[in-house]
Amino acid sequence: MEEKYDIIVAGAGLSGSLAAAVAAKSGLNVLLLDRNKPEVVGKKTNWGWVCGDAVANDHLKFIHEKLGLSFGSPELDYKVEGVVAISPNMQHKYRFDGEGYTLDRPKFEAKLLQMAIKNGAHYVPEFEVESPIIENNFVTGIFGKDSEKRHKEYKAKITIDALGIATSIRRKLPQNPYVDRDVDINDVESTGRYIYHFDLERDDINYYDPKNALIHLNQNISPGGYGWVFPKSNNRVNIGIGVQKRSLDMRNQKLGTKDTLHTLMDEYVRSIPVLKNLKLDPQDNNGKGYWSVAVRRQLESLVFNGYMGAGDSMAMPNPISAGGIGPALVAGILAGEGAVGAIQDGDVSINGLWRYNVAFNESYGKKTAGLEVFRVYLQSLNNDLINYGMKMFLTADEANDLSYGRVPELKLATKFKLILQGAQNITAFSNLIYVVKKMKELNELYERYPKSTDGFVEWRRKVEETVHEAKSRFPPNPL
């Protein structure tokens, strides 16, 4: 069987539901497919909605401006003032990001889906997308199985891939110089996340802060990544870690251990002494989960002939924080707008879809390559260097600039007078100067993001060379 639409959106998660809502609102014939049942829309795996579930208020405002959709209780579960990064020795802090929320993720996802349906999208749950349909080097639809395990094809002028990091569409695109089919394993972090009910034994905002989301930098417990403690309503907390496999392997070899993400996750929970009587939250069967997240710049092109991608499908999470909700929300709306424009213009080739590349780069993407290089640098520092660096290398304002992908003007002369304790510290600071230079180069490259496919291949080559140079200079060194 075959059915034809203007747009197919594969995946009814954050970016998919928004893309469908935007496109359907314009009057186009939109099909929204999802492998989940309606009552668990957006669920990533059998483990649940594995995520820190934090989003900045600016991204919610972006949705309201574009779709008129407002959020409140219960989908916005808990308000926080910002994010605080804490050094391994708990003595130094950087505060960044503004006001935001931790979400009730199932309810938030459900609200986005209802918006898509209200706007006119045809929603088909329990459909497993297996591959794209390719004709004459164009994606012309998808192939998969419905809820009865029957094979079925859906055709469309444009297919929007919002299937997440394990997407079966992008991975099966024709070989091309625009959209990567695979993501390097070293640019992926494995994450574990628990949601607990707890009793607070004593106040200590280094471990639990009811006003802020906490990030713990510690290469021993979370090699190549970090741990997080995000407050939720009703004495609940979202606790998790992310680890890079290469860094974890190096740590285990040096310590002679066989730790895994699971054992490190449990160790991290035990290292938070102020939370007592921990009990997994049974709601939505979402208490404990594990998943993977890409921590590189988004793919250089998000489009191909008849194809667009959004959210985790395109490696959009922030390379430093691994936060994927914000960019997924932005990308979903911009993908929907780009698809509508291409169909109205009668050009669904890569050239007709290129406007989406430009729009996402301007709204979010142009900072991510610089952040990727800074992430690589951080993964090369052990705990002692992180402690010293957070004390001596950066002011709070400079750290805040870096967290947003802005290149700070380091007050070098002043800092060199302070950095007197050992060649290792001086080397680490010299490397930071190098990183800031590379961030500036990448930011300038992305300011010149190609307005069309003309010149893209050469532009991409320069980006890859710059990132590769930084990765070669800074191999992981967790201990």
C-alpha positions in Angstrom: 0.0 0.0 0.0 1.1 3.5 -0.7 -0.2 6.9 0.5 1.0 10.3 -0.7 1.4 13.5 1.4 3.1 16.9 1.1 5.3 16.2 4.1 6.1 13.2 6.2 7.5 13.8 9.6 9.1 10.7 11.0 9.2 10.8 14.8 6.7 12.6 17.1 9.3 13.8 19.7 10.1 17.4 20.4 11.3 18.5 16.9 9.0 16.2 15.0 5.7 17.3 16.6 6.7 21.0 16.2 7.7 20.5 12.5 4.3 18.8 11.9 2.4 21.5 13.8 4.1 24.3 11.8 3.6 22.6 8.4 0.0 21.5 9.0 -0.9 25.0 10.2 -0.1 26.3 6.7 -2.7 24.0 5.2 -0.3 21.3 3.8 -1.2 17.6 3.9 1.2 16.4 6.7 1.7 12.9 8.0 3.3 12.4 11.5 4.5 8.9 12.2 5.8 7.6 15.5 6.8 4.2 16.8 5.2 4.8 20.3 1.7 4.5 21.4 -0.1 7.8 21.8 0.0 7.7 25.6 3.9 7.5 25.6 4.7 9.8 22.7 8.3 10.9 22.6 9.5 8.0 24.6 13.1 7.2 23.5 13.5 3.6 24.6 11.9 1.0 26.8 13.6 2.9 29.7 11.6 6.0 29.1 12.4 9.7 28.3 16.1 9.5 29.2 17.2 13.2 29.5 18.1 15.8 32.0 14.7 17.4 31.0 16.0 21.0 31.4 15.2 23.8 29.0 15.9 27.5 29.0 13.0 29.9 29.0 14.2 31.6 25.8 13.4 28.4 23.8 9.9 28.3 25.2 9.4 31.9 24.2 10.6 31.0 20.7 7.7 28.4 20.4 5.2 31.0 21.7 6.3 33.6 19.2 6.1 31.1 16.3 3.0 29.1 17.2 1.3 31.0 20.0 1.7 28.0 22.3 2.1 28.7 26.0 3.3 26.4 28.7 2.6 26.0 32.3 1.9 23.4 34.9 2.1 20.4 34.8 4.4 20.2 31.7 6.7 22.8 33.2 7.5 20.9 36.3 10.0 23.1 38.2 11.5 26.6 37.7 15.2 27.1 38.2 17.2 30.3 38.1 20.1 29.0 36.1 22.8 26.4 35.9 25.9 26.2 38.1 29.0 24.2 37.1 31.1 23.0 40.1 34.8 21.9 40.1 35.8 18.4 41.1 37.0 19.7 44.5 33.7 21.6 45.1 35.6 24.8 45.7 35.0 26.7 42.5 31.8 27.5 40.5 30.7 29.0 37.3 27.1 30.2 36.9 25.7 30.3 33.4 22.4 30.2 31.4 19.4 32.1 32.6 16.0 31.2 33.9 14.6 27.8 32.8 12.6 24.8 33.8 12.9 21.1 34.4 10.1 19.5 32.5 7.5 16.8 33.1 8.8 15.3 29.8 5.8 12.9 29.0 3.3 15.8 29.5 5.4 18.2 27.6 5.7 15.8 24.7 1.9 15.1 24.8 1.2 18.8 24.6 3.3 19.3 21.5 1.6 16.3 19.8 -1.8 17.7 20.5 -0.8 20.9 18.9 0.3 19.1 15.8 -3.0 17.2 15.6 -5.0 20.3 16.3 -3.3 22.0 13.4 -4.3 19.3 11.1 -1.5 16.7 11.0 -2.5 13.1 10.3 -1.0 11.2 13.2 -0.1 7.5 12.9 1.3 5.9 16.1 3.0 2.5 16.4 4.7 2.7 13.1 8.3 1.6 12.8 10.2 3.5 10.1 12.8 1.1 8.5 14.3 3.1 5.7 13.8 6.0 3.3 12.5 5.5 -0.2 15.1 6.7 -2.7 14.2 7.6 -6.3 16.6 9.4 -8.7 18.7 10.6 -5.8 15.7 12.1 -4.0 14.1 10.9 -0.7 10.5 10.4 -1.8 9.0 8.8 1.3 9.6 6.1 3.9 9.1 2.3 4.2 8.2 0.6 7.4 5.8 -1.6 9.5 2.5 -0.5 11.0 1.0 -1.6 14.3 0.0 -5.0 12.8 3.6 -5.5 11.5 2.4 -5.0 7.9 4.8 -3.4 5.5 3.7 -0.1 4.2 5.1 2.8 2.1 4.2 6.5 2.5 5.2 8.9 -0.2 5.8 12.7 0.2 7.4 15.6 -1.4 9.6 16.1 1.7 10.5 13.8 4.5 11.5 15.3 7.8 13.7 13.0 9.9 13.1 13.4 13.6 13.8 9.8 14.7 16.6 10.7 17.0 20.3 9.6 17.3 19.5 6.0 16.1 17.7 7.2 13.0 17.1 4.7 10.2 16.6 7.4 7.6 19.8 9.4 7.7 21.9 6.3 8.0 20.4 4.9 4.8 20.7 8.1 2.6 22.6 7.8 -0.6 26.3 8.6 -0.2 26.6 12.4 -0.7 28.9 15.3 0.2 26.3 17.1 2.3 24.7 14.9 5.1 26.9 12.5 7.0 25.3 9.1 7.4 27.2 8.2 10.6 28.5 10.0 13.8 31.9 9.2 15.2 31.7 7.1 18.4 34.1 9.6 20.1 31.5 12.3 19.5 28.9 10.4 21.4 28.4 10.2 25.1 26.5 7.4 27.0 24.2 8.8 29.6 22.4 7.4 32.6 19.5 9.2 34.3 17.5 8.4 37.5 14.5 10.3 38.8 14.2 9.9 42.6 11.9 10.8 45.5 14.2 11.9 48.3 14.5 13.4 51.8 17.0 16.2 52.2 19.2 15.4 55.2 21.0 18.8 55.3 21.5 21.9 53.2 24.5 21.9 50.9 24.1 23.7 47.6 27.2 22.0 46.3 25.3 18.8 46.1 21.6 19.9 45.8 20.4 23.4 45.1 16.6 23.9 45.1 17.1 27.1 43.0 19.6 25.9 40.4 20.5 23.0 38.1 23.9 21.6 39.2 26.7 20.3 36.9 29.5 18.4 38.6 32.7 18.2 36.6 34.7 15.1 37.7 36.8 13.0 35.4 36.9 10.1 37.8 33.2 9.5 38.1 32.1 10.9 34.7 35.2 10.6 32.4 34.8 12.8 29.3 31.5 14.2 30.5 29.9 15.4 33.7 27.3 14.6 36.3 24.1 16.6 37.0 21.6 17.1 39.8 18.5 18.9 38.6 15.7 19.7 41.1 12.1 18.7 40.4 8.8 19.3 42.2 7.5 17.4 45.2 10.9 16.4 46.6 12.1 14.7 43.4 15.4 15.1 41.6 16.8 14.2 38.2 20.3 12.8 38.6 22.5 11.6 35.7 25.9 11.3 34.2 27.4 11.3 30.7 30.6 9.5 29.8 32.7 9.2 26.7 33.6 5.6 25.9 37.2 6.4 25.0 37.8 8.4 28.2 36.1 5.6 30.3 38.4 3.0 28.7 41.4 5.1 29.5 40.3 5.6 33.1 39.6 1.9 33.6 43.0 0.9 32.2 44.9 3.4 34.4 43.0 2.4 37.6 42.8 -1.3 36.8 39.0 -1.3 37.0 36.1 -2.5 34.9 33.6 0.2 35.6 30.7 0.8 33.3 28.2 3.6 32.8 25.9 1.7 35.2 28.4 1.3 38.0 29.6 4.9 37.7 26.0 6.1 37.7 25.4 4.3 41.0 28.7 5.6 42.4 27.7 9.1 41.5 24.4 8.8 43.3 26.2 7.5 46.4 28.6 10.5 46.2 25.7 13.0 46.9 25.5 12.7 50.7 22.6 15.2 51.3 20.0 13.1 49.6 18.6 10.3 51.7 15.9 7.6 51.4 16.1 7.6 47.6 13.3 5.8 45.9 12.8 5.6 42.1 9.9 7.6 40.8 7.4 5.1 39.4 5.5 7.6 37.3 5.3 6.7 33.6 7.8 3.9 34.2 10.4 6.6 33.7 12.5 6.3 36.9 15.7 4.8 35.5 17.1 4.9 32.0 20.2 4.9 29.7 20.7 6.4 26.3 23.2 8.1 24.0 23.7 11.6 22.9 25.9 13.3 20.3 28.2 16.0 21.5 29.6 17.5 18.3 28.5 20.4 16.1 25.3 19.7 14.3 25.8 18.1 10.9 27.2 20.6 8.4 24.1 20.2 6.2 20.7 19.3 7.6 19.1 18.8 4.1 19.4 16.6 1.0 17.1 16.2 -2.0 13.6 15.7 -0.5 15.1 15.3 3.0 15.4 17.4 6.1 16.6 16.5 9.6 16.0 18.0 13.1 16.9 17.4 16.7 19.1 14.4 17.7 18.9 13.0 14.2 21.2 15.8 13.1 23.5 15.7 16.2 22.1 19.0 17.5 22.6 18.8 21.3 24.9 21.4 22.8 28.5 19.9 22.6 29.4 21.2 26.1 26.2 20.5 28.1 24.7 17.8 25.9 21.4 19.7 26.2 19.3 18.7 23.3 15.8 20.1 24.1 16.4 23.7 23.2 18.0 23.0 19.8 15.4 20.4 19.0 12.6 22.9 19.7 14.2 25.5 17.5 15.0 23.1 14.7 11.5 21.6 14.7 9.9 25.0 14.0 12.5 26.1 11.5 12.3 22.7 9.6 8.5 23.1 9.4 8.9 26.6 8.0 11.6 25.6 5.6 9.5 22.7 4.3 6.5 24.9 3.7 8.5 27.4 1.9 10.1 24.8 -0.4 6.8 23.3 -1.3 5.3 26.7 -2.0 8.2 27.5 -4.3 7.9 24.1 -6.0 11.5 23.1 -5.3 12.1 20.3 -2.8 15.7 19.6 -4.0 18.6 20.4 -1.7 18.7 23.8 -3.3 15.1 24.5 -2.4 15.6 23.2 1.2 18.8 25.1 1.8 17.0 28.0 3.5 16.6 25.7 6.5 20.4 25.3 6.8 20.8 29.0 6.8 18.0 29.6 9.3 19.2 27.1 11.9 22.8 28.2 11.6 21.7 31.8 12.4 19.3 30.8 15.2 21.5 28.3 17.0 24.0 26.3 15.0 26.8 28.8 14.3 28.1 28.5 17.9 28.3 24.7 18.1 31.6 24.1 16.3 33.4 26.4 18.7 31.7 24.7 21.6 32.8 21.3 20.2 36.5 22.4 20.3 36.1 23.6 23.9 34.5 20.3 24.8 37.5 18.4 23.3 39.8 20.6 25.4 37.9 19.9 28.6 38.1 16.2 28.0 41.9 16.5 27.9 42.1 17.9 31.4 42.3 15.8 34.6 40.6 16.9 37.8 43.6 18.8 39.2 43.8 20.9 36.0 40.0 21.5 36.0 40.2 22.6 39.7 43.1 24.9 39.0 41.7 26.2 35.7 38.3 27.1 37.3 40.2 29.0 40.0 42.8 30.8 37.8 42.0 30.7 34.1 38.6 32.2 33.6 36.5 34.8 35.2 32.8 34.1 35.7 32.0 36.4 32.8 34.5 34.6 30.5 33.1 31.2 31.4 29.6 32.4 30.7 30.7 33.7 27.3 32.3 30.3 26.5 29.1 28.4 27.6 27.2 30.4 24.9 29.8 29.9 22.2 31.0 33.4 22.4 34.8 34.0 22.3 36.0 35.8 25.5 38.7 38.4 25.4 41.1 36.7 27.9 43.1 39.2 30.0 46.3 37.3 29.3 48.9 39.5 30.9 47.0 39.5 34.2 46.5 35.8 34.2 50.1 34.9 33.3 51.2 36.6 36.5 48.9 34.4 38.5 49.7 31.1 36.9 53.0 30.2 38.6 52.4 26.7 39.9 54.0 24.2 37.6 54.6 23.6 33.9 51.4 21.5 33.6 49.2 24.4 34.6 51.1 26.8 32.2 50.7 24.3 29.4 47.0 23.9 30.1 46.5 27.7 30.0 48.5 28.0 26.8 46.2 25.3 25.4 43.2 27.4 26.5 44.6 30.3 24.5 44.9 28.1 21.5 41.3 26.8 22.0 39.9 30.4 22.1 41.8 31.1 18.9 40.2 28.1 17.2 36.8 29.0 18.5 37.2 32.4 17.0 38.2 30.8 13.6 35.2 28.5 13.7 32.8 31.2 14.7 34.1 33.3 11.8 33.7 30.3 9.4 30.1 29.8 10.5 29.3 33.5 10.1 30.2 32.8 6.5 27.9 29.8 6.2 27.1 29.2 2.5 23.8 30.8 1.4 23.5 28.0 -1.2 25.1 24.7 -2.1 27.7 26.7 -4.0 31.0 26.7 -2.1 29.6 24.3 0.6 32.1 21.5 0.0 35.1 23.8 0.3 33.6 25.5 3.4 33.0 22.1 5.0 36.6 21.1 4.3 37.8 24.1 6.3 35.6 23.3 9.2 36.6 19.7 9.4 40.3 20.6 9.1 40.0 23.1 12.0 38.1 20.7 14.3 40.5 17.8 13.4 43.5 19.9 14.3 42.1 20.6 17.8 41.1 16.9 18.3 44.7 15.8 17.3 46.2 18.2 19.8 43.9 17.3 22.7 43.4 13.5 23.1 41.3 12.6 26.1 43.2 12.4 29.4 40.8 11.8 32.3 43.4 10.9 35.0 
